[in-house]
Amino acid sequence: MPCLLIWDPVGWGMSDNTTVDPEAPTEDAYALNAAVVDAILAAVDVQAQSRLVELLAPLHEADLADLLEQISPQDRQKLIHVWGDKFDGAVLSELEEGVRDEVLEILDQDTLASAVQELETDDLVYLAEDMEASQQAQFLDALDDVDRIAVEASLQYDDDTAGRLMSREMVICPPHWSVGEAIDYMRTHDDLPDTFYKVILADARMHVAGTVPLGRIMSHRREVPLLELADTAPRLIPVGQSAADVAYAFNQYHMVSAPVVDVDERLVGVITIDDAMEVLEDEAEEDMKRLAGLGDEELSDTVWTTARARFPWLAVNLATAILASLVIAVFEATIEAIVALAVLMPIIASMGGNAATQTLTVAVRALATRDITRANAWRVIRREVLVGLGNGLAFAVIISVVGIVWFGSGALGAVLAVAMVVNMVVAGLAGILIPMALEKAGADPALASGTFVTTVTDIVGFFVFLGLAGLVLL
């Protein structure tokens, strides 16, 4: 007889007349409650550990990490000391790197050893990989023998590879087992991973024969062979594959977990979707920051660290701005003769810069997700040029009217219109071609594209506008 799953709202503690307001505000739904934060800091001030633990207990480790990142360094140090031996090690893998290093320095060896005992190897590797040698040695000493060996083995792989990303905790069964044998095995072992989605079938040489989702195991009778339910051609991740490629594969093929194999195709670990999505998020955040000329900046960084990190690209921007100013200097006599040009120049440059930034943002993201390929590159370039042309013509009509009405000059309006069209087309070309060229040259298209694109649109905009004005109006 089929089993029907029925949800009874009354049985779950909701009355018959309970209603949910669909218009209820959802902004800041997951933000830390200010009253709770105040209560936590109050407990820290009076060094009430039991009250502090009581207040922290309902919070997810990600929220605890947000709390530690948002409070001052002084309050953070006091909170860690009061939290003491009750410290939750899961918080460490959620913290920004700078804050995490600070917290690790505050924790004593015994507290750290106790805190990390429940973490899986991928989280332990994540914590250990960026530590200084002395701090890393101290951290590894705090682990039990099995975890330490697993972490040391993972650290042998290059940064940002599947070997660093994978977890060593996985559920492996022989290919000849049945559903019942797999269930009995999982029930009798209390050292299973906290989260896993598939059982991996592997032979005695650790060659993967297939993977079976837990849902299939639970929905079939005990005597059914696992191989009948398995995906016998799962997508295997080479241990040396880049983390970016791993994340792309998970996103592209809608994977939830994947076995990791070494050069001899022997099973060495597993990667799950949470780790892959974290890489995707980091890649997107990195692209966004680099488009703005930023590095690995964090909100918890000091003023000096932040200023020093931002200085180089601001200096580059200054140099390119001087270059654009030299173009203006060439037409100094023209500007002196027609003062209106000085008023209208920023309009042309600004429109080109904004249009180029729009194209650039789309291009950098498409390159990151590999949506721009050799097969469609020219079509994408043509599209951006036509978009620039279309918008340029539309705004040319508007700006020419502005020139005529404002300064009473039809010729000036015509110059404005032509300059607008040319700069918008150049903006579309620069916004797509510069990041593509940088990627082809092996450079990060997100890192330098913004400065180069802005320089091109400024120089072209000033040169076309002032050059045409000199030819037509003088």
C-alpha positions in Angstrom: 0.0 0.0 0.0 1.5 3.4 -1.0 2.5 5.7 1.8 1.1 9.2 1.6 3.0 12.0 3.3 0.4 14.4 4.8 1.4 17.7 6.5 -0.9 18.6 9.4 -0.3 22.3 10.4 -2.2 21.8 13.7 -0.1 18.8 14.6 3.0 20.8 14.0 2.1 23.4 16.5 0.1 25.8 14.2 -3.5 26.6 15.0 -6.2 26.3 12.3 -6.5 30.0 12.0 -2.7 30.6 11.7 -2.0 32.8 8.7 1.2 33.9 7.1 1.3 37.4 5.8 2.9 37.3 2.3 3.5 41.0 2.4 5.5 40.8 5.6 8.9 42.5 5.2 11.8 40.1 4.5 14.6 42.6 4.4 17.5 41.7 6.7 15.7 38.4 7.4 19.0 36.8 8.2 20.9 39.7 9.7 22.1 39.4 13.3 19.6 40.8 15.7 21.0 43.9 17.3 19.4 43.1 20.7 21.1 39.7 20.7 24.5 41.2 19.8 24.1 43.7 22.7 23.2 40.9 25.1 26.2 38.8 23.9 28.6 41.8 24.5 27.0 42.4 27.9 27.7 38.8 28.9 31.2 39.2 27.7 31.7 42.3 29.7 30.7 40.5 33.0 32.6 37.4 31.9 29.4 35.2 32.2 30.4 32.1 30.2 27.2 30.2 30.8 25.1 33.1 29.7 27.3 33.7 26.7 27.1 30.0 25.6 23.3 30.1 26.1 23.1 33.2 23.8 25.4 31.7 21.2 23.8 28.2 21.1 20.9 29.1 18.7 23.2 30.8 16.2 24.5 29.0 13.1 28.3 28.9 12.7 28.0 31.3 9.8 26.1 33.8 12.0 28.7 33.3 14.7 31.4 34.1 12.1 29.5 37.2 11.1 29.4 38.3 14.8 33.1 37.9 15.2 33.8 39.8 12.0 31.5 42.7 12.9 32.5 43.4 16.4 35.7 45.3 17.2 39.1 43.5 17.7 39.0 44.3 21.4 35.5 42.8 21.8 36.5 39.9 19.7 39.4 39.0 21.9 37.3 39.3 25.1 34.6 37.2 23.6 37.0 34.4 22.6 38.5 34.4 26.1 35.1 34.2 27.8 33.9 31.5 25.4 36.9 29.5 26.4 36.7 25.7 26.1 33.1 25.9 24.8 34.4 27.5 21.5 32.8 26.0 18.4 35.4 25.0 15.9 33.0 25.0 13.0 33.1 28.8 13.2 36.7 28.8 12.0 35.9 27.6 8.4 33.3 30.4 8.0 35.6 33.3 9.0 37.4 35.8 6.7 41.1 34.9 6.5 42.3 38.0 8.5 39.8 37.4 11.4 40.5 33.7 11.3 44.2 34.2 11.8 43.5 36.6 14.7 41.2 34.1 16.4 43.7 31.3 15.9 46.3 33.4 17.7 44.0 34.0 20.6 43.0 30.3 21.1 45.2 28.3 23.3 46.4 24.9 22.2 44.0 22.8 24.2 41.0 24.8 23.2 42.0 24.6 19.5 42.6 20.8 19.7 39.1 20.3 21.2 37.4 22.7 18.8 38.7 21.1 15.6 38.0 17.5 16.5 34.6 17.4 14.8 35.7 19.1 11.6 36.0 17.2 8.3 39.3 17.1 6.5 38.3 19.6 3.8 37.6 22.2 6.5 40.8 21.3 8.3 42.8 21.7 5.1 41.1 25.0 4.5 42.2 26.2 7.9 45.7 24.9 7.7 46.7 25.9 4.1 47.1 29.7 4.7 48.9 29.4 8.1 52.5 30.4 8.7 54.8 27.3 9.0 55.0 27.6 12.8 51.3 28.1 13.3 50.5 25.3 10.8 52.8 22.9 12.8 51.0 23.9 16.0 47.6 23.4 14.3 48.6 19.9 13.0 49.8 18.9 16.4 46.4 19.6 17.8 44.8 17.0 15.5 44.5 13.3 16.1 46.7 11.0 14.1 44.1 10.1 11.4 43.1 13.7 10.7 46.7 14.9 10.8 47.8 12.3 8.2 44.8 13.1 6.0 45.5 16.9 6.2 49.2 16.5 5.5 48.4 14.4 2.5 46.0 17.0 1.1 48.5 19.8 1.7 50.9 18.1 -0.7 48.6 19.1 -3.6 48.9 22.5 -5.2 46.7 25.4 -4.0 43.3 25.8 -5.6 43.1 22.2 -6.9 40.7 19.4 -6.3 43.2 17.8 -4.0 43.0 20.7 -1.6 39.2 21.0 -2.0 38.2 17.4 -1.4 37.2 15.7 1.8 38.7 12.3 2.8 35.5 11.3 4.6 33.2 9.3 2.3 31.1 6.1 2.3 32.6 3.4 0.1 31.0 0.0 -0.6 32.1 -3.0 -2.7 30.3 -3.2 -6.0 28.8 -6.7 -5.2 26.9 -5.5 -2.2 23.1 -5.2 -2.0 21.0 -2.4 -0.7 20.5 -4.2 2.6 24.2 -4.7 3.1 24.9 -1.1 2.5 22.2 0.0 4.9 23.5 -2.4 7.6 27.0 -1.1 7.1 25.9 2.5 7.5 23.8 1.8 10.6 26.7 0.0 12.4 29.3 2.7 11.7 29.2 5.8 13.8 32.1 7.5 12.0 30.2 8.4 8.8 30.6 11.9 7.3 28.1 14.4 8.8 26.9 15.1 5.2 27.0 12.9 2.2 24.8 12.4 -0.8 26.0 9.3 -2.5 27.6 5.9 -1.7 30.7 5.3 -3.9 31.2 1.8 -5.2 34.9 0.9 -5.5 36.8 -2.3 -5.9 39.8 -3.6 -3.9 42.1 -1.4 -5.9 40.0 1.7 -5.2 38.8 2.0 -8.8 35.4 3.6 -8.9 32.7 1.3 -10.3 29.8 3.7 -9.8 27.9 5.9 -7.4 24.5 5.4 -5.8 22.4 8.3 -4.5 21.1 7.7 -1.0 17.5 8.3 -2.2 17.8 5.3 -4.5 19.1 3.1 -1.7 16.3 4.1 0.6 13.6 3.5 -2.0 14.5 0.0 -3.0 14.2 -3.4 -1.4 17.1 -4.9 0.6 18.0 -7.6 -1.9 18.5 -5.2 -4.9 22.1 -5.1 -6.0 23.7 -1.7 -5.7 25.1 -2.0 -9.2 21.6 -2.1 -10.6 20.9 1.3 -9.0 24.3 2.9 -9.7 25.5 5.4 -12.2 28.3 3.3 -13.6 29.9 6.1 -15.5 30.1 8.9 -12.9 32.0 12.1 -13.6 35.4 11.7 -11.9 37.4 14.7 -10.8 41.2 14.5 -11.4 43.0 15.4 -8.2 45.1 18.0 -9.9 42.1 19.8 -11.6 41.8 23.4 -10.7 39.2 24.4 -8.1 37.6 26.8 -10.7 37.2 24.0 -13.1 35.7 21.8 -10.4 33.2 24.5 -9.5 32.3 25.0 -13.2 31.6 21.3 -13.6 29.3 21.2 -10.6 27.4 24.2 -11.8 27.3 23.1 -15.5 26.3 19.5 -14.8 24.1 20.0 -11.7 26.3 17.7 -9.6 25.9 17.3 -5.8 29.0 15.3 -5.2 31.8 13.7 -7.2 34.6 11.3 -6.5 38.2 12.5 -6.8 40.8 10.2 -8.3 44.6 10.3 -8.6 46.7 9.8 -11.8 46.1 6.1 -11.6 42.3 6.7 -11.3 42.2 5.4 -7.7 39.7 7.0 -5.4 41.3 9.5 -3.0 38.4 11.7 -1.9 35.1 13.3 -2.6 34.0 16.9 -3.3 30.5 18.0 -2.4 28.4 20.8 -3.7 28.8 23.1 -0.7 32.6 23.2 -1.3 32.1 23.7 -5.1 29.6 26.6 -4.6 32.0 28.3 -2.1 34.6 28.3 -4.9 32.1 29.8 -7.3 31.2 32.5 -4.8 34.8 33.3 -4.2 35.5 33.5 -8.0 32.5 35.8 -8.5 33.6 38.0 -5.5 37.2 38.1 -6.8 36.0 39.2 -10.3 33.8 41.9 -8.8 36.7 43.3 -6.6 39.2 43.2 -9.4 36.9 45.1 -11.7 37.1 47.8 -9.1 40.9 47.5 -8.9 40.8 45.8 -5.5 42.6 42.8 -4.2 41.7 40.4 -1.4 40.3 43.2 0.7 38.1 42.4 3.7 36.0 44.7 5.9 38.0 43.7 8.9 41.3 45.0 7.4 43.0 47.9 9.0 43.1 51.4 7.4 46.7 51.0 6.5 46.3 47.6 4.9 43.3 48.8 2.9 44.9 52.0 1.7 48.1 50.2 0.8 46.2 47.6 -1.2 44.2 50.2 -3.1 47.1 52.5 -3.9 48.7 50.7 -6.9 45.6 50.7 -9.1 44.7 54.2 -8.1 48.3 55.2 -9.3 47.7 53.4 -12.6 44.4 55.3 -12.9 46.2 58.6 -12.3 48.7 57.8 -15.0 45.9 57.0 -17.5 44.0 60.1 -16.5 47.1 62.2 -17.2 47.3 60.5 -20.6 43.7 61.6 -21.4 44.5 65.1 -20.2 47.4 65.2 -22.7 44.9 64.6 -25.5 42.9 67.6 -24.2 46.0 69.7 -24.1 46.5 69.1 -27.8 43.2 71.0 -28.4 43.8 73.7 -25.9 43.4 76.5 -28.5 40.1 75.0 -29.7 38.8 74.9 -26.2 39.9 78.5 -25.6 38.1 79.6 -28.7 34.9 77.7 -27.9 34.4 77.6 -24.2 31.2 75.5 -24.5 33.4 72.5 -25.4 34.8 72.5 -21.8 31.3 72.2 -20.5 30.2 69.4 -22.9 33.4 67.2 -22.9 32.6 65.3 -19.7 29.2 64.2 -21.2 30.9 62.4 -24.1 33.5 60.8 -21.9 31.1 59.8 -19.2 28.6 58.2 -21.6 31.4 56.2 -23.2 32.8 55.1 -19.9 29.5 53.9 -18.5 28.6 52.1 -21.8 32.0 50.4 -21.7 31.6 49.4 -18.1 28.3 47.7 -18.9 29.9 45.7 -21.7 32.9 44.9 -19.7 30.9 43.5 -16.8 29.0 41.2 -19.0 32.2 40.2 -20.9 34.2 39.4 -17.7 31.4 37.3 -16.2 30.9 35.5 -19.5 34.6 34.7 -19.7 34.5 33.4 -16.2 31.6 31.1 -16.9 33.1 30.1 -20.3 30.0 31.3 -22.2 32.3 33.2 -24.7 34.0 30.6 -26.9 35.8 30.6 -30.2 32.5 29.6 -31.8 30.5 32.6 -30.7 33.2 35.2 -30.1 32.6 37.2 -33.3 28.8 37.1 -32.8 29.2 38.5 -29.3 31.5 41.2 -30.6 29.1 42.1 -33.4 26.3 42.3 -30.9 28.1 44.7 -28.6 29.1 46.9 -31.5 25.5 47.1 -32.8 24.2 47.7 -29.2 26.7 50.6 -29.0 25.6 51.9 -32.4 22.0 51.7 -31.5 22.4 53.5 -28.1 24.8 56.0 -29.7 22.3 57.0 -32.3 19.5 57.3 -29.7 21.6 59.5 -27.4 23.0 61.4 -30.4 19.5 62.8 -31.1 19.1 63.8 -27.4 22.6 65.4 -27.1 22.3 67.3 -30.4 19.0 68.8 -29.2 20.7 69.8 -25.9 23.6 71.5 -27.8 21.2 73.4 -30.1 18.9 74.5 -27.2 21.6 75.2 -24.7 24.1 77.0 -27.0 22.0 77.9 -30.0 24.4 76.1 -32.4 23.3 73.5 -34.9 26.9 72.8 -35.9 27.8 72.1 -32.2 24.8 69.8 -31.9 26.0 67.9 -35.0 29.5 67.6 -33.5 28.1 66.3 -30.3 25.9 63.7 -32.1 28.8 62.3 -34.2 31.1 62.2 -31.2 28.5 60.4 -29.1 27.9 57.7 -31.8 31.7 57.1 -32.3 32.4 56.9 -28.6 29.5 54.5 -27.8 30.6 52.1 -30.6 34.2 52.3 -29.4 33.0 51.7 -25.9 31.2 48.5 -27.0 34.3 47.3 -28.8 36.7 48.1 -26.0 34.5 46.6 -23.4 34.4 43.2 -25.2 37.8 43.1 -26.9 40.1 44.2 -24.1 39.0 41.4 -21.6 39.1 38.8 -24.4 42.6 39.9 -25.4 43.8 39.9 -21.7 42.5 36.4 -21.2 44.1 35.2 -24.5 47.4 36.7 -23.2 47.0 34.7 -20.0 46.2 37.7 -17.8 43.1 38.0 -15.5 40.6 40.0 -17.6 38.9 41.3 -14.4 42.1 42.8 -13.0 43.2 45.3 -15.6 40.3 45.7 -18.0 38.5 48.5 -16.2 41.5 50.9 -16.3 42.3 50.1 -19.9 38.7 50.4 -21.1 38.2 53.8 -19.3 41.4 55.1 -20.8 40.3 54.1 -24.4 36.9 55.7 -24.1 38.2 58.9 -22.5 41.0 59.3 -25.2 38.7 58.5 -28.1 35.9 60.6 -26.7 38.0 63.7 -26.2 39.9 63.2 -29.5 36.8 62.8 -31.7 34.8 65.5 -30.0 37.5 68.2 -29.8 39.0 67.2 -33.2 35.6 67.5 -35.0 34.9 70.8 -33.1 38.1 72.2 -34.4 37.4 71.2 -38.0 33.7 72.2 -38.0 33.4 75.1 -35.7 36.6 77.1 -36.3 
